[in-house]
Amino acid sequence: MGEFWPVPDVLAHLAGSWRVRRSVRDLAGGDAGRFEGTTVFRPAADGDGLLHLESGGFTWQGVTRPAERTLRFLPGAAPGTADVRFADGRPFHDLDLTTGRYVADHPCAADLYRGEFTVRDRDHWRTVWRVGGPAKDLLLTTDYERADV
């Protein structure tokens, strides 16, 4: 087995529940935080793709607060890929894990989000987002572990 684990169908692979641990580092100011919770990928009500429902606690500067977000993973342009969108339908990024690794860019105002997605095996994958620009200088590393492992 190589360094990355190929995923022929990203939507089928992600479906289900995942434990999530995310570290957040402000590279400019030196602050660090963390998120711990779950992400559930479940079929969308209209039957088109998956809803990504993340919830848990985000700790920043010693204070933990509830945090959640919703994304939508639609079938992508090529078989087995995904078109990831924000909850309101705006485009976020494409996702192709057929090689087990993918890099995506998302411009947000003057900042650029660059995400690297890697799959280690059937039950573990990671995202690393580097956010740079005039408003942000962040590194977000998220590890996912299938919840039924």
C-alpha positions as CSV (number, residue, x, y, z in Angstrom):
1,M,0.0,0.0,0.0
2,G,1.3,3.5,-0.9
3,E,1.3,6.6,1.2
4,F,-2.3,7.5,0.1
5,W,-5.3,5.3,-0.1
6,P,-7.2,5.8,-3.4
7,V,-11.0,6.4,-3.1
8,P,-12.9,5.5,-6.3
9,D,-16.2,7.2,-5.1
10,V,-15.8,10.1,-2.6
11,L,-19.5,10.3,-1.7
12,A,-19.8,6.5,-0.9
13,H,-16.6,6.6,1.1
14,L,-17.5,9.6,3.2
15,A,-21.1,8.5,4.0
16,G,-21.6,7.9,7.8
17,S,-20.2,9.3,11.0
18,W,-16.7,10.5,11.7
19,R,-14.9,11.7,14.9
20,V,-13.2,15.0,14.2
21,R,-10.1,16.7,15.8
22,R,-8.9,20.0,14.4
23,S,-6.0,22.2,15.4
24,V,-6.2,25.9,14.5
25,R,-3.0,28.0,14.5
26,D,-2.8,31.7,14.0
27,L,0.6,31.9,12.3
28,A,0.7,35.7,12.7
29,G,-0.3,36.0,16.3
30,G,0.8,32.7,17.7
31,D,-2.6,31.7,19.2
32,A,-3.7,28.1,18.9
33,G,-7.1,26.5,19.3
34,R,-8.8,23.2,18.8
35,F,-12.1,21.7,17.7
36,E,-13.4,18.3,18.8
37,G,-16.6,16.8,17.7
38,T,-18.3,14.8,15.0
39,T,-19.1,15.1,11.3
40,V,-22.0,13.1,9.8
41,F,-22.3,12.7,6.1
42,R,-26.0,11.8,5.4
43,P,-28.1,11.8,2.2
44,A,-29.5,15.2,1.4
45,A,-33.3,15.5,1.7
46,D,-33.7,16.0,-2.0
47,G,-31.6,12.9,-2.7
48,D,-28.8,14.8,-4.4
49,G,-25.5,14.2,-2.7
50,L,-24.6,14.3,1.0
51,L,-25.1,16.9,3.8
52,H,-21.9,17.3,5.9
53,L,-23.1,18.2,9.4
54,E,-20.3,19.1,11.8
55,S,-20.8,19.8,15.5
56,G,-18.7,20.0,18.6
57,G,-16.7,22.3,20.8
58,F,-14.2,24.9,19.6
59,T,-11.6,26.1,22.2
60,W,-9.9,29.4,21.6
61,Q,-7.8,31.3,24.2
62,G,-9.0,28.9,26.9
63,V,-12.7,29.3,26.2
64,T,-14.8,26.4,24.7
65,R,-17.9,27.3,22.7
66,P,-20.3,25.1,20.7
67,A,-19.5,25.2,17.0
68,E,-21.2,23.7,13.9
69,R,-21.2,24.0,10.2
70,T,-23.1,22.5,7.3
71,L,-21.7,21.8,3.8
72,R,-23.2,20.0,0.8
73,F,-21.3,17.4,-1.2
74,L,-22.8,17.0,-4.6
75,P,-21.8,14.6,-7.3
76,G,-18.8,16.1,-9.2
77,A,-18.2,16.6,-12.9
78,A,-16.2,13.3,-13.1
79,P,-17.5,10.0,-11.7
80,G,-16.5,9.4,-8.1
81,T,-15.7,13.1,-7.4
82,A,-17.6,15.8,-5.5
83,D,-18.6,19.4,-5.9
84,V,-18.5,20.9,-2.3
85,R,-20.7,23.8,-1.5
86,F,-21.5,25.9,1.5
87,A,-25.0,25.5,3.1
88,D,-26.4,28.4,1.1
89,G,-25.3,26.8,-2.2
90,R,-22.2,28.9,-2.9
91,P,-19.3,27.0,-4.4
92,F,-16.5,26.0,-2.0
93,H,-14.2,23.5,-3.9
94,D,-14.1,20.4,-6.0
95,L,-12.9,17.1,-4.4
96,D,-11.3,14.2,-6.2
97,L,-9.8,11.5,-4.0
98,T,-9.2,8.9,-6.7
99,T,-5.5,9.0,-6.0
100,G,-6.0,9.4,-2.3
101,R,-4.8,13.0,-2.3
102,Y,-6.2,16.3,-3.7
103,V,-5.4,20.0,-3.4
104,A,-8.2,22.6,-3.7
105,D,-8.1,26.4,-3.7
106,H,-10.9,28.6,-2.5
107,P,-10.5,32.4,-2.9
108,C,-12.4,34.3,-0.1
109,A,-12.3,38.1,-0.6
110,A,-8.6,38.9,-0.5
111,D,-7.6,35.7,1.3
112,L,-6.8,32.3,-0.3
113,Y,-7.7,29.0,1.3
114,R,-5.6,26.1,0.0
115,G,-6.7,22.7,1.2
116,E,-4.9,19.4,0.9
117,F,-7.0,16.3,1.4
118,T,-5.3,13.0,2.1
119,V,-6.7,9.5,2.8
120,R,-4.7,7.2,4.9
121,D,-7.0,4.1,4.8
122,R,-10.6,3.2,4.8
123,D,-11.2,4.8,8.3
124,H,-8.8,7.8,8.4
125,W,-8.4,11.0,6.3
126,R,-7.0,14.5,6.9
127,T,-7.5,18.0,5.6
128,V,-4.9,20.7,6.0
129,W,-6.1,24.2,5.1
130,R,-3.6,27.0,4.8
131,V,-5.3,30.4,4.8
132,G,-3.3,33.4,3.8
133,G,-4.0,37.0,2.9
134,P,-4.3,40.4,4.4
135,A,-7.0,39.3,6.9
136,K,-5.8,35.9,7.9
137,D,-2.7,33.7,8.4
138,L,-4.0,30.4,9.6
139,L,-3.2,26.7,9.5
140,L,-6.1,24.3,10.2
141,T,-5.4,20.6,10.4
142,T,-8.3,18.2,10.7
143,D,-8.2,14.5,11.3
144,Y,-11.2,12.3,10.7
145,E,-11.7,8.8,12.1
146,R,-14.7,6.7,11.1
147,A,-16.9,6.6,14.2
148,D,-17.7,2.9,14.0
149,V,-14.1,1.8,14.2
